[in-house]
Amino acid sequence: DQETDYPRDGVIRIRVTAPRNAKTPLHIRIPAWAGGATLTVEGEEVAAEPGAYARIDREWKRNDTIVLTLPM
């Protein structure tokens, strides 16, 4: 599930709702204009290079949360 009020707010939350754990990569596009963007998974920072895709490869659990914060 994705929760956001973009473009009024630069915070995008993605919550995993899978019925069971699953190991699979997830790619999130970081816009080229988003210098200073931050990306966290369960509170741990992940590299977020503007103009590229951030790859998060892990075992996802129900209710894991990803937060992308874009500079507005």
mmJSON file of the N, C-alpha and C atoms, coordinates in Angstrom:
{"data_MODEL":{"atom_site":{
"group_PDB":["ATOM","ATOM","ATOM","ATOM","ATOM","ATOM","ATOM","ATOM","ATOM","ATOM","ATOM","ATOM","ATOM","ATOM","ATOM","ATOM","ATOM","ATOM","ATOM","ATOM","ATOM","ATOM","ATOM","ATOM","ATOM","ATOM","ATOM","ATOM","ATOM","ATOM","ATOM","ATOM","ATOM","ATOM","ATOM","ATOM","ATOM","ATOM","ATOM","ATOM","ATOM","ATOM","ATOM","ATOM","ATOM","ATOM","ATOM","ATOM","ATOM","ATOM","ATOM","ATOM","ATOM","ATOM","ATOM","ATOM","ATOM","ATOM","ATOM","ATOM","ATOM","ATOM","ATOM","ATOM","ATOM","ATOM","ATOM","ATOM","ATOM","ATOM","ATOM","ATOM","ATOM","ATOM","ATOM","ATOM","ATOM","ATOM","ATOM","ATOM","ATOM","ATOM","ATOM","ATOM","ATOM","ATOM","ATOM","ATOM","ATOM","ATOM","ATOM","ATOM","ATOM","ATOM","ATOM","ATOM","ATOM","ATOM","ATOM","ATOM","ATOM","ATOM","ATOM","ATOM","ATOM","ATOM","ATOM","ATOM","ATOM","ATOM","ATOM","ATOM","ATOM","ATOM","ATOM","ATOM","ATOM","ATOM","ATOM","ATOM","ATOM","ATOM","ATOM","ATOM","ATOM","ATOM","ATOM","ATOM","ATOM","ATOM","ATOM","ATOM","ATOM","ATOM","ATOM","ATOM","ATOM","ATOM","ATOM","ATOM","ATOM","ATOM","ATOM","ATOM","ATOM","ATOM","ATOM","ATOM","ATOM","ATOM","ATOM","ATOM","ATOM","ATOM","ATOM","ATOM","ATOM","ATOM","ATOM","ATOM","ATOM","ATOM","ATOM","ATOM","ATOM","ATOM","ATOM","ATOM","ATOM","ATOM","ATOM","ATOM","ATOM","ATOM","ATOM","ATOM","ATOM","ATOM","ATOM","ATOM","ATOM","ATOM","ATOM","ATOM","ATOM","ATOM","ATOM","ATOM","ATOM","ATOM","ATOM","ATOM","ATOM","ATOM","ATOM","ATOM","ATOM","ATOM","ATOM","ATOM","ATOM","ATOM","ATOM","ATOM","ATOM","ATOM","ATOM","ATOM","ATOM","ATOM","ATOM","ATOM","ATOM","ATOM","ATOM","ATOM"],
"id":[1,2,3,4,5,6,7,8,9,10,11,12,13,14,15,16,17,18,19,20,21,22,23,24,25,26,27,28,29,30,31,32,33,34,35,36,37,38,39,40,41,42,43,44,45,46,47,48,49,50,51,52,53,54,55,56,57,58,59,60,61,62,63,64,65,66,67,68,69,70,71,72,73,74,75,76,77,78,79,80,81,82,83,84,85,86,87,88,89,90,91,92,93,94,95,96,97,98,99,100,101,102,103,104,105,106,107,108,109,110,111,112,113,114,115,116,117,118,119,120,121,122,123,124,125,126,127,128,129,130,131,132,133,134,135,136,137,138,139,140,141,142,143,144,145,146,147,148,149,150,151,152,153,154,155,156,157,158,159,160,161,162,163,164,165,166,167,168,169,170,171,172,173,174,175,176,177,178,179,180,181,182,183,184,185,186,187,188,189,190,191,192,193,194,195,196,197,198,199,200,201,202,203,204,205,206,207,208,209,210,211,212,213,214,215,216],
"type_symbol":["N","C","C","N","C","C","N","C","C","N","C","C","N","C","C","N","C","C","N","C","C","N","C","C","N","C","C","N","C","C","N","C","C","N","C","C","N","C","C","N","C","C","N","C","C","N","C","C","N","C","C","N","C","C","N","C","C","N","C","C","N","C","C","N","C","C","N","C","C","N","C","C","N","C","C","N","C","C","N","C","C","N","C","C","N","C","C","N","C","C","N","C","C","N","C","C","N","C","C","N","C","C","N","C","C","N","C","C","N","C","C","N","C","C","N","C","C","N","C","C","N","C","C","N","C","C","N","C","C","N","C","C","N","C","C","N","C","C","N","C","C","N","C","C","N","C","C","N","C","C","N","C","C","N","C","C","N","C","C","N","C","C","N","C","C","N","C","C","N","C","C","N","C","C","N","C","C","N","C","C","N","C","C","N","C","C","N","C","C","N","C","C","N","C","C","N","C","C","N","C","C","N","C","C","N","C","C","N","C","C","N","C","C","N","C","C"],
"label_atom_id":["N","CA","C","N","CA","C","N","CA","C","N","CA","C","N","CA","C","N","CA","C","N","CA","C","N","CA","C","N","CA","C","N","CA","C","N","CA","C","N","CA","C","N","CA","C","N","CA","C","N","CA","C","N","CA","C","N","CA","C","N","CA","C","N","CA","C","N","CA","C","N","CA","C","N","CA","C","N","CA","C","N","CA","C","N","CA","C","N","CA","C","N","CA","C","N","CA","C","N","CA","C","N","CA","C","N","CA","C","N","CA","C","N","CA","C","N","CA","C","N","CA","C","N","CA","C","N","CA","C","N","CA","C","N","CA","C","N","CA","C","N","CA","C","N","CA","C","N","CA","C","N","CA","C","N","CA","C","N","CA","C","N","CA","C","N","CA","C","N","CA","C","N","CA","C","N","CA","C","N","CA","C","N","CA","C","N","CA","C","N","CA","C","N","CA","C","N","CA","C","N","CA","C","N","CA","C","N","CA","C","N","CA","C","N","CA","C","N","CA","C","N","CA","C","N","CA","C","N","CA","C","N","CA","C","N","CA","C","N","CA","C","N","CA","C","N","CA","C","N","CA","C"],
"label_alt_id":[null,null,null,null,null,null,null,null,null,null,null,null,null,null,null,null,null,null,null,null,null,null,null,null,null,null,null,null,null,null,null,null,null,null,null,null,null,null,null,null,null,null,null,null,null,null,null,null,null,null,null,null,null,null,null,null,null,null,null,null,null,null,null,null,null,null,null,null,null,null,null,null,null,null,null,null,null,null,null,null,null,null,null,null,null,null,null,null,null,null,null,null,null,null,null,null,null,null,null,null,null,null,null,null,null,null,null,null,null,null,null,null,null,null,null,null,null,null,null,null,null,null,null,null,null,null,null,null,null,null,null,null,null,null,null,null,null,null,null,null,null,null,null,null,null,null,null,null,null,null,null,null,null,null,null,null,null,null,null,null,null,null,null,null,null,null,null,null,null,null,null,null,null,null,null,null,null,null,null,null,null,null,null,null,null,null,null,null,null,null,null,null,null,null,null,null,null,null,null,null,null,null,null,null,null,null,null,null,null,null,null,null,null,null,null,null],
"label_comp_id":["ASP","ASP","ASP","GLN","GLN","GLN","GLU","GLU","GLU","THR","THR","THR","ASP","ASP","ASP","TYR","TYR","TYR","PRO","PRO","PRO","ARG","ARG","ARG","ASP","ASP","ASP","GLY","GLY","GLY","VAL","VAL","VAL","ILE","ILE","ILE","ARG","ARG","ARG","ILE","ILE","ILE","ARG","ARG","ARG","VAL","VAL","VAL","THR","THR","THR","ALA","ALA","ALA","PRO","PRO","PRO","ARG","ARG","ARG","ASN","ASN","ASN","ALA","ALA","ALA","LYS","LYS","LYS","THR","THR","THR","PRO","PRO","PRO","LEU","LEU","LEU","HIS","HIS","HIS","ILE","ILE","ILE","ARG","ARG","ARG","ILE","ILE","ILE","PRO","PRO","PRO","ALA","ALA","ALA","TRP","TRP","TRP","ALA","ALA","ALA","GLY","GLY","GLY","GLY","GLY","GLY","ALA","ALA","ALA","THR","THR","THR","LEU","LEU","LEU","THR","THR","THR","VAL","VAL","VAL","GLU","GLU","GLU","GLY","GLY","GLY","GLU","GLU","GLU","GLU","GLU","GLU","VAL","VAL","VAL","ALA","ALA","ALA","ALA","ALA","ALA","GLU","GLU","GLU","PRO","PRO","PRO","GLY","GLY","GLY","ALA","ALA","ALA","TYR","TYR","TYR","ALA","ALA","ALA","ARG","ARG","ARG","ILE","ILE","ILE","ASP","ASP","ASP","ARG","ARG","ARG","GLU","GLU","GLU","TRP","TRP","TRP","LYS","LYS","LYS","ARG","ARG","ARG","ASN","ASN","ASN","ASP","ASP","ASP","THR","THR","THR","ILE","ILE","ILE","VAL","VAL","VAL","LEU","LEU","LEU","THR","THR","THR","LEU","LEU","LEU","PRO","PRO","PRO","MET","MET","MET"],
"label_asym_id":["A","A","A","A","A","A","A","A","A","A","A","A","A","A","A","A","A","A","A","A","A","A","A","A","A","A","A","A","A","A","A","A","A","A","A","A","A","A","A","A","A","A","A","A","A","A","A","A","A","A","A","A","A","A","A","A","A","A","A","A","A","A","A","A","A","A","A","A","A","A","A","A","A","A","A","A","A","A","A","A","A","A","A","A","A","A","A","A","A","A","A","A","A","A","A","A","A","A","A","A","A","A","A","A","A","A","A","A","A","A","A","A","A","A","A","A","A","A","A","A","A","A","A","A","A","A","A","A","A","A","A","A","A","A","A","A","A","A","A","A","A","A","A","A","A","A","A","A","A","A","A","A","A","A","A","A","A","A","A","A","A","A","A","A","A","A","A","A","A","A","A","A","A","A","A","A","A","A","A","A","A","A","A","A","A","A","A","A","A","A","A","A","A","A","A","A","A","A","A","A","A","A","A","A","A","A","A","A","A","A","A","A","A","A","A","A"],
"label_entity_id":["1","1","1","1","1","1","1","1","1","1","1","1","1","1","1","1","1","1","1","1","1","1","1","1","1","1","1","1","1","1","1","1","1","1","1","1","1","1","1","1","1","1","1","1","1","1","1","1","1","1","1","1","1","1","1","1","1","1","1","1","1","1","1","1","1","1","1","1","1","1","1","1","1","1","1","1","1","1","1","1","1","1","1","1","1","1","1","1","1","1","1","1","1","1","1","1","1","1","1","1","1","1","1","1","1","1","1","1","1","1","1","1","1","1","1","1","1","1","1","1","1","1","1","1","1","1","1","1","1","1","1","1","1","1","1","1","1","1","1","1","1","1","1","1","1","1","1","1","1","1","1","1","1","1","1","1","1","1","1","1","1","1","1","1","1","1","1","1","1","1","1","1","1","1","1","1","1","1","1","1","1","1","1","1","1","1","1","1","1","1","1","1","1","1","1","1","1","1","1","1","1","1","1","1","1","1","1","1","1","1","1","1","1","1","1","1"],
"label_seq_id":[1,1,1,2,2,2,3,3,3,4,4,4,5,5,5,6,6,6,7,7,7,8,8,8,9,9,9,10,10,10,11,11,11,12,12,12,13,13,13,14,14,14,15,15,15,16,16,16,17,17,17,18,18,18,19,19,19,20,20,20,21,21,21,22,22,22,23,23,23,24,24,24,25,25,25,26,26,26,27,27,27,28,28,28,29,29,29,30,30,30,31,31,31,32,32,32,33,33,33,34,34,34,35,35,35,36,36,36,37,37,37,38,38,38,39,39,39,40,40,40,41,41,41,42,42,42,43,43,43,44,44,44,45,45,45,46,46,46,47,47,47,48,48,48,49,49,49,50,50,50,51,51,51,52,52,52,53,53,53,54,54,54,55,55,55,56,56,56,57,57,57,58,58,58,59,59,59,60,60,60,61,61,61,62,62,62,63,63,63,64,64,64,65,65,65,66,66,66,67,67,67,68,68,68,69,69,69,70,70,70,71,71,71,72,72,72],
"pdbx_PDB_ins_code":[null,null,null,null,null,null,null,null,null,null,null,null,null,null,null,null,null,null,null,null,null,null,null,null,null,null,null,null,null,null,null,null,null,null,null,null,null,null,null,null,null,null,null,null,null,null,null,null,null,null,null,null,null,null,null,null,null,null,null,null,null,null,null,null,null,null,null,null,null,null,null,null,null,null,null,null,null,null,null,null,null,null,null,null,null,null,null,null,null,null,null,null,null,null,null,null,null,null,null,null,null,null,null,null,null,null,null,null,null,null,null,null,null,null,null,null,null,null,null,null,null,null,null,null,null,null,null,null,null,null,null,null,null,null,null,null,null,null,null,null,null,null,null,null,null,null,null,null,null,null,null,null,null,null,null,null,null,null,null,null,null,null,null,null,null,null,null,null,null,null,null,null,null,null,null,null,null,null,null,null,null,null,null,null,null,null,null,null,null,null,null,null,null,null,null,null,null,null,null,null,null,null,null,null,null,null,null,null,null,null,null,null,null,null,null,null],
"Cartn_x":[0.84,0.0,0.885,0.5,1.248,0.409,1.029,0.367,1.177,0.526,1.229,0.239,0.723,-0.036,0.78,1.61,2.435,1.513,1.744,2.921,2.84,1.79,1.725,2.728,3.129,4.077,5.02,6.283,7.268,7.505,6.661,6.85,5.949,6.57,5.85,6.132,5.072,5.217,4.652,5.411,4.967,4.978,3.834,3.718,3.455,4.254,4.115,2.881,2.024,0.808,0.725,1.85,1.864,1.413,0.693,0.205,1.307,2.462,3.583,4.895,5.972,7.289,7.697,8.424,8.887,10.197,11.185,12.461,12.392,12.41,12.356,12.907,13.584,14.073,12.935,13.081,12.148,12.979,12.558,13.252,12.38,12.961,12.247,13.012,12.299,12.941,13.057,14.265,14.52,14.601,13.696,13.703,15.03,15.41,16.68,16.733,15.596,15.569,15.637,15.644,15.493,16.813,17.728,18.967,18.633,19.188,18.896,17.758,17.21,16.15,16.701,15.836,16.226,15.27,15.8,15.031,15.383,14.355,14.596,13.699,14.209,13.435,13.497,12.337,12.264,13.251,13.366,14.209,15.667,16.118,17.508,17.643,18.616,18.793,19.335,18.808,19.224,19.708,20.751,21.27,20.176,20.042,19.025,19.697,20.194,20.913,19.914,19.876,18.953,19.173,18.072,18.141,18.414,18.275,18.558,17.476,17.57,16.673,17.418,16.786,17.33,16.838,17.754,17.384,17.45,16.344,16.268,15.997,16.981,16.882,16.897,15.748,15.638,14.437,14.291,13.081,12.072,10.982,9.946,8.987,8.604,7.657,6.428,5.308,4.069,4.286,3.842,3.931,5.309,6.288,7.54,7.187,7.916,7.608,8.829,8.596,9.597,9.149,10.069,9.733,10.709,10.158,10.933,10.542,11.534,11.291,11.986,11.174,11.68,11.746,12.801,12.885,11.837,11.068,10.007,10.302],
"Cartn_y":[-1.17,0.0,1.233,2.23,3.484,4.596,5.388,6.531,7.771,8.775,10.002,11.134,12.343,13.536,14.333,13.607,14.228,14.82,15.988,16.845,17.886,17.856,18.821,18.505,17.257,16.816,15.816,15.855,14.999,13.654,13.271,11.995,10.937,9.837,8.719,7.486,6.882,5.678,4.486,3.413,2.169,1.106,0.456,-0.584,-1.919,-2.915,-4.258,-4.92,-5.462,-6.116,-7.573,-8.146,-9.542,-10.467,-11.548,-12.456,-13.297,-13.409,-14.156,-13.51,-13.855,-13.302,-13.699,-12.799,-13.086,-12.358,-13.088,-12.475,-12.105,-10.803,-10.31,-8.888,-8.509,-7.134,-6.164,-4.959,-3.884,-2.719,-2.142,-1.001,0.237,1.3,2.561,3.636,4.323,5.371,6.645,7.191,8.47,9.512,10.485,11.464,12.209,12.573,13.268,14.609,15.253,16.558,16.453,15.238,15.034,14.912,15.853,15.866,16.038,15.244,15.308,14.4,13.604,12.657,11.629,11.148,10.073,8.906,7.714,6.483,5.612,5.169,4.28,3.055,1.953,0.718,0.327,0.305,-0.008,0.854,2.135,3.083,3.088,2.128,2.073,2.756,3.667,4.422,3.542,3.784,3.097,4.171,3.891,4.87,5.29,6.618,7.163,8.146,7.652,8.464,9.09,10.432,11.072,10.605,10.371,9.943,8.461,7.687,6.249,5.482,4.171,3.31,2.807,2.91,2.308,0.863,-0.075,-1.491,-1.937,-2.484,-2.995,-4.488,-5.285,-6.743,-7.338,-7.813,-8.342,-9.273,-9.908,-10.684,-9.728,-9.509,-8.594,-9.308,-8.59,-9.126,-8.218,-8.771,-7.989,-6.757,-5.625,-4.322,-3.686,-4.264,-3.543,-2.212,-1.165,0.168,0.782,1.32,2.034,3.493,4.417,5.846,6.55,7.162,7.988,9.431,10.26,11.677,12.483,13.209,14.031,15.485,16.221,17.626,18.419,19.198,19.963,21.452],
"Cartn_z":[0.0,0.0,0.0,-0.77,-0.828,-0.229,0.64,1.256,0.936,0.335,0.01,-0.21,-0.055,-0.4,-1.423,-2.182,-3.217,-4.278,-4.777,-4.643,-3.523,-2.7,-1.597,-0.499,-0.408,0.607,-0.048,0.287,-0.361,0.295,1.26,1.957,1.316,0.892,0.29,1.146,1.687,2.513,1.751,1.759,1.138,2.233,2.432,3.456,2.771,3.132,2.568,3.182,2.321,2.811,2.361,1.995,1.545,2.677,2.359,3.393,4.053,3.393,3.991,3.563,4.26,3.943,2.53,1.863,0.507,0.254,-0.247,-0.608,-2.079,-2.332,-3.706,-3.728,-4.814,-4.889,-5.218,-4.743,-5.046,-5.577,-6.696,-7.291,-7.149,-6.617,-6.448,-7.199,-8.103,-8.902,-8.087,-8.082,-7.43,-8.551,-8.568,-9.66,-9.764,-10.984,-11.22,-10.481,-10.294,-9.63,-8.11,-7.561,-6.119,-5.372,-5.593,-4.813,-3.341,-2.49,-1.059,-0.626,-1.556,-1.197,-0.216,0.663,1.575,1.399,1.603,1.485,2.681,3.404,4.539,4.441,4.965,5.088,6.558,7.188,8.617,9.417,9.038,9.754,9.358,8.534,8.094,6.743,6.631,5.395,4.273,3.077,1.852,0.886,0.101,-0.855,-1.83,-2.025,-2.921,-3.877,-4.992,-5.979,-6.954,-7.035,-7.97,-9.412,-10.118,-11.513,-11.682,-10.607,-10.665,-9.896,-9.977,-9.208,-7.983,-6.828,-5.615,-5.59,-5.407,-5.345,-3.894,-3.435,-2.074,-2.196,-1.821,-1.949,-0.542,-0.124,1.242,1.332,2.462,2.727,3.349,2.637,3.08,4.023,5.068,6.043,6.057,6.421,6.5,7.378,6.889,7.558,7.532,6.803,6.581,5.928,6.292,5.775,5.102,3.913,3.14,3.112,3.377,3.343,2.41,1.365,0.446,0.741,1.053,1.318,0.237,-0.539,-1.63,-1.171,-1.567,-1.202,-1.984,-1.287,-1.945,-1.878],
"occupancy":[1.0,1.0,1.0,1.0,1.0,1.0,1.0,1.0,1.0,1.0,1.0,1.0,1.0,1.0,1.0,1.0,1.0,1.0,1.0,1.0,1.0,1.0,1.0,1.0,1.0,1.0,1.0,1.0,1.0,1.0,1.0,1.0,1.0,1.0,1.0,1.0,1.0,1.0,1.0,1.0,1.0,1.0,1.0,1.0,1.0,1.0,1.0,1.0,1.0,1.0,1.0,1.0,1.0,1.0,1.0,1.0,1.0,1.0,1.0,1.0,1.0,1.0,1.0,1.0,1.0,1.0,1.0,1.0,1.0,1.0,1.0,1.0,1.0,1.0,1.0,1.0,1.0,1.0,1.0,1.0,1.0,1.0,1.0,1.0,1.0,1.0,1.0,1.0,1.0,1.0,1.0,1.0,1.0,1.0,1.0,1.0,1.0,1.0,1.0,1.0,1.0,1.0,1.0,1.0,1.0,1.0,1.0,1.0,1.0,1.0,1.0,1.0,1.0,1.0,1.0,1.0,1.0,1.0,1.0,1.0,1.0,1.0,1.0,1.0,1.0,1.0,1.0,1.0,1.0,1.0,1.0,1.0,1.0,1.0,1.0,1.0,1.0,1.0,1.0,1.0,1.0,1.0,1.0,1.0,1.0,1.0,1.0,1.0,1.0,1.0,1.0,1.0,1.0,1.0,1.0,1.0,1.0,1.0,1.0,1.0,1.0,1.0,1.0,1.0,1.0,1.0,1.0,1.0,1.0,1.0,1.0,1.0,1.0,1.0,1.0,1.0,1.0,1.0,1.0,1.0,1.0,1.0,1.0,1.0,1.0,1.0,1.0,1.0,1.0,1.0,1.0,1.0,1.0,1.0,1.0,1.0,1.0,1.0,1.0,1.0,1.0,1.0,1.0,1.0,1.0,1.0,1.0,1.0,1.0,1.0,1.0,1.0,1.0,1.0,1.0,1.0],
"B_iso_or_equiv":[0.0,0.0,0.0,0.0,0.0,0.0,0.0,0.0,0.0,0.0,0.0,0.0,0.0,0.0,0.0,0.0,0.0,0.0,0.0,0.0,0.0,0.0,0.0,0.0,0.0,0.0,0.0,0.0,0.0,0.0,0.0,0.0,0.0,0.0,0.0,0.0,0.0,0.0,0.0,0.0,0.0,0.0,0.0,0.0,0.0,0.0,0.0,0.0,0.0,0.0,0.0,0.0,0.0,0.0,0.0,0.0,0.0,0.0,0.0,0.0,0.0,0.0,0.0,0.0,0.0,0.0,0.0,0.0,0.0,0.0,0.0,0.0,0.0,0.0,0.0,0.0,0.0,0.0,0.0,0.0,0.0,0.0,0.0,0.0,0.0,0.0,0.0,0.0,0.0,0.0,0.0,0.0,0.0,0.0,0.0,0.0,0.0,0.0,0.0,0.0,0.0,0.0,0.0,0.0,0.0,0.0,0.0,0.0,0.0,0.0,0.0,0.0,0.0,0.0,0.0,0.0,0.0,0.0,0.0,0.0,0.0,0.0,0.0,0.0,0.0,0.0,0.0,0.0,0.0,0.0,0.0,0.0,0.0,0.0,0.0,0.0,0.0,0.0,0.0,0.0,0.0,0.0,0.0,0.0,0.0,0.0,0.0,0.0,0.0,0.0,0.0,0.0,0.0,0.0,0.0,0.0,0.0,0.0,0.0,0.0,0.0,0.0,0.0,0.0,0.0,0.0,0.0,0.0,0.0,0.0,0.0,0.0,0.0,0.0,0.0,0.0,0.0,0.0,0.0,0.0,0.0,0.0,0.0,0.0,0.0,0.0,0.0,0.0,0.0,0.0,0.0,0.0,0.0,0.0,0.0,0.0,0.0,0.0,0.0,0.0,0.0,0.0,0.0,0.0,0.0,0.0,0.0,0.0,0.0,0.0,0.0,0.0,0.0,0.0,0.0,0.0],
"pdbx_formal_charge":[null,null,null,null,null,null,null,null,null,null,null,null,null,null,null,null,null,null,null,null,null,null,null,null,null,null,null,null,null,null,null,null,null,null,null,null,null,null,null,null,null,null,null,null,null,null,null,null,null,null,null,null,null,null,null,null,null,null,null,null,null,null,null,null,null,null,null,null,null,null,null,null,null,null,null,null,null,null,null,null,null,null,null,null,null,null,null,null,null,null,null,null,null,null,null,null,null,null,null,null,null,null,null,null,null,null,null,null,null,null,null,null,null,null,null,null,null,null,null,null,null,null,null,null,null,null,null,null,null,null,null,null,null,null,null,null,null,null,null,null,null,null,null,null,null,null,null,null,null,null,null,null,null,null,null,null,null,null,null,null,null,null,null,null,null,null,null,null,null,null,null,null,null,null,null,null,null,null,null,null,null,null,null,null,null,null,null,null,null,null,null,null,null,null,null,null,null,null,null,null,null,null,null,null,null,null,null,null,null,null,null,null,null,null,null,null],
"auth_seq_id":[1,1,1,2,2,2,3,3,3,4,4,4,5,5,5,6,6,6,7,7,7,8,8,8,9,9,9,10,10,10,11,11,11,12,12,12,13,13,13,14,14,14,15,15,15,16,16,16,17,17,17,18,18,18,19,19,19,20,20,20,21,21,21,22,22,22,23,23,23,24,24,24,25,25,25,26,26,26,27,27,27,28,28,28,29,29,29,30,30,30,31,31,31,32,32,32,33,33,33,34,34,34,35,35,35,36,36,36,37,37,37,38,38,38,39,39,39,40,40,40,41,41,41,42,42,42,43,43,43,44,44,44,45,45,45,46,46,46,47,47,47,48,48,48,49,49,49,50,50,50,51,51,51,52,52,52,53,53,53,54,54,54,55,55,55,56,56,56,57,57,57,58,58,58,59,59,59,60,60,60,61,61,61,62,62,62,63,63,63,64,64,64,65,65,65,66,66,66,67,67,67,68,68,68,69,69,69,70,70,70,71,71,71,72,72,72],
"auth_comp_id":["ASP","ASP","ASP","GLN","GLN","GLN","GLU","GLU","GLU","THR","THR","THR","ASP","ASP","ASP","TYR","TYR","TYR","PRO","PRO","PRO","ARG","ARG","ARG","ASP","ASP","ASP","GLY","GLY","GLY","VAL","VAL","VAL","ILE","ILE","ILE","ARG","ARG","ARG","ILE","ILE","ILE","ARG","ARG","ARG","VAL","VAL","VAL","THR","THR","THR","ALA","ALA","ALA","PRO","PRO","PRO","ARG","ARG","ARG","ASN","ASN","ASN","ALA","ALA","ALA","LYS","LYS","LYS","THR","THR","THR","PRO","PRO","PRO","LEU","LEU","LEU","HIS","HIS","HIS","ILE","ILE","ILE","ARG","ARG","ARG","ILE","ILE","ILE","PRO","PRO","PRO","ALA","ALA","ALA","TRP","TRP","TRP","ALA","ALA","ALA","GLY","GLY","GLY","GLY","GLY","GLY","ALA","ALA","ALA","THR","THR","THR","LEU","LEU","LEU","THR","THR","THR","VAL","VAL","VAL","GLU","GLU","GLU","GLY","GLY","GLY","GLU","GLU","GLU","GLU","GLU","GLU","VAL","VAL","VAL","ALA","ALA","ALA","ALA","ALA","ALA","GLU","GLU","GLU","PRO","PRO","PRO","GLY","GLY","GLY","ALA","ALA","ALA","TYR","TYR","TYR","ALA","ALA","ALA","ARG","ARG","ARG","ILE","ILE","ILE","ASP","ASP","ASP","ARG","ARG","ARG","GLU","GLU","GLU","TRP","TRP","TRP","LYS","LYS","LYS","ARG","ARG","ARG","ASN","ASN","ASN","ASP","ASP","ASP","THR","THR","THR","ILE","ILE","ILE","VAL","VAL","VAL","LEU","LEU","LEU","THR","THR","THR","LEU","LEU","LEU","PRO","PRO","PRO","MET","MET","MET"],
"auth_asym_id":["A","A","A","A","A","A","A","A","A","A","A","A","A","A","A","A","A","A","A","A","A","A","A","A","A","A","A","A","A","A","A","A","A","A","A","A","A","A","A","A","A","A","A","A","A","A","A","A","A","A","A","A","A","A","A","A","A","A","A","A","A","A","A","A","A","A","A","A","A","A","A","A","A","A","A","A","A","A","A","A","A","A","A","A","A","A","A","A","A","A","A","A","A","A","A","A","A","A","A","A","A","A","A","A","A","A","A","A","A","A","A","A","A","A","A","A","A","A","A","A","A","A","A","A","A","A","A","A","A","A","A","A","A","A","A","A","A","A","A","A","A","A","A","A","A","A","A","A","A","A","A","A","A","A","A","A","A","A","A","A","A","A","A","A","A","A","A","A","A","A","A","A","A","A","A","A","A","A","A","A","A","A","A","A","A","A","A","A","A","A","A","A","A","A","A","A","A","A","A","A","A","A","A","A","A","A","A","A","A","A","A","A","A","A","A","A"],
"auth_atom_id":["N","CA","C","N","CA","C","N","CA","C","N","CA","C","N","CA","C","N","CA","C","N","CA","C","N","CA","C","N","CA","C","N","CA","C","N","CA","C","N","CA","C","N","CA","C","N","CA","C","N","CA","C","N","CA","C","N","CA","C","N","CA","C","N","CA","C","N","CA","C","N","CA","C","N","CA","C","N","CA","C","N","CA","C","N","CA","C","N","CA","C","N","CA","C","N","CA","C","N","CA","C","N","CA","C","N","CA","C","N","CA","C","N","CA","C","N","CA","C","N","CA","C","N","CA","C","N","CA","C","N","CA","C","N","CA","C","N","CA","C","N","CA","C","N","CA","C","N","CA","C","N","CA","C","N","CA","C","N","CA","C","N","CA","C","N","CA","C","N","CA","C","N","CA","C","N","CA","C","N","CA","C","N","CA","C","N","CA","C","N","CA","C","N","CA","C","N","CA","C","N","CA","C","N","CA","C","N","CA","C","N","CA","C","N","CA","C","N","CA","C","N","CA","C","N","CA","C","N","CA","C","N","CA","C","N","CA","C","N","CA","C","N","CA","C","N","CA","C","N","CA","C"],
"pdbx_PDB_model_num":[1,1,1,1,1,1,1,1,1,1,1,1,1,1,1,1,1,1,1,1,1,1,1,1,1,1,1,1,1,1,1,1,1,1,1,1,1,1,1,1,1,1,1,1,1,1,1,1,1,1,1,1,1,1,1,1,1,1,1,1,1,1,1,1,1,1,1,1,1,1,1,1,1,1,1,1,1,1,1,1,1,1,1,1,1,1,1,1,1,1,1,1,1,1,1,1,1,1,1,1,1,1,1,1,1,1,1,1,1,1,1,1,1,1,1,1,1,1,1,1,1,1,1,1,1,1,1,1,1,1,1,1,1,1,1,1,1,1,1,1,1,1,1,1,1,1,1,1,1,1,1,1,1,1,1,1,1,1,1,1,1,1,1,1,1,1,1,1,1,1,1,1,1,1,1,1,1,1,1,1,1,1,1,1,1,1,1,1,1,1,1,1,1,1,1,1,1,1,1,1,1,1,1,1,1,1,1,1,1,1,1,1,1,1,1,1]
}}}
